[in-house]
Structure formats: C-alpha cells, structure tokens
C-alpha cells in the first residue's frame, strides 16, 4: 500500500473505516471464489 494511502486511511474516523470494510466484505461476497492452486508435486 502506498504511503499516501496509509496516511489518508489513518486520519479517517473509525466509523468510516468500519463502513469501508463492510463495503469490501459485501463486494468480495459477490465475486465467485477462485479454486486454490494446488502446490506442485514433489519429485
């Protein structure tokens, strides 16, 4: 994360941060989950 973004986020009120997290969670739920890639088989 860029330093400017971190500083801007740090200055925001706590309630605003919680609201944004809620938006991100709702948005993440709308996207289909990608299948996790299995690790390559050891020889």
C-alpha positions in Angstrom: 0.0 0.0 0.0 1.3 3.4 -0.9 2.4 5.7 2.0 -0.1 8.4 1.0 -3.0 5.9 1.1 -1.9 4.6 4.5 -1.7 8.2 5.9 -5.1 9.1 4.5 -6.7 5.9 6.0 -5.1 6.6 9.3 -6.7 10.1 9.5 -10.2 8.8 8.8 -12.6 8.3 11.7 -13.0 4.8 13.0 -16.7 4.6 11.9 -15.7 5.5 8.3 -13.1 2.7 8.3 -15.7 0.2 9.5 -18.1 1.3 6.8 -15.5 0.8 4.1 -14.6 -2.7 5.5 -18.3 -3.6 5.3 -18.4 -2.5 1.7 -15.3 -4.6 0.8 -16.8 -7.7 2.5 -20.1 -7.3 0.6 -18.2 -6.8 -2.6 -16.0 -9.8 -2.0 -19.1 -12.0 -1.5 -20.4 -11.0 -4.9 -17.4 -12.4 -6.7 -17.0 -16.1 -7.4 -14.3 -17.8 -5.4 -11.3 -19.0 -7.4 -10.1 -22.5 -6.8 -6.9 -22.6 -4.8 -4.0 -23.8 -6.9 -2.5 -27.0 -5.5 1.2 -27.0 -4.8 3.4 -28.7 -7.5 4.0 -32.3 -6.8 7.4 -33.1 -5.2 9.6 -35.4 -7.2 
